[in-house]
């Protein structure tokens, strides 16, 4: 029996193959805003409670994602560059 392969996008833009030992992390998008050529999304993993911010630059077609503590998620959504690594 063949095992299907899946890929997840990691915050540092590397890809990692999923194996039976690894589970797929599915984030729920809680909010999105567009400003000055950037799209900022707040995402939440309902299984673990982890939150992350995803910033997409439409001009350079680049994307950055980073985890933030849940208590700081709203502020990080409004001011993502304050929290970006």
Helices and strands as residue ranges (DSSP letters): E 7-9, E 15-17, E 27-35, E 38-45, E 51-57, E 62-68, G 70-72, H 73-78, H 80-83
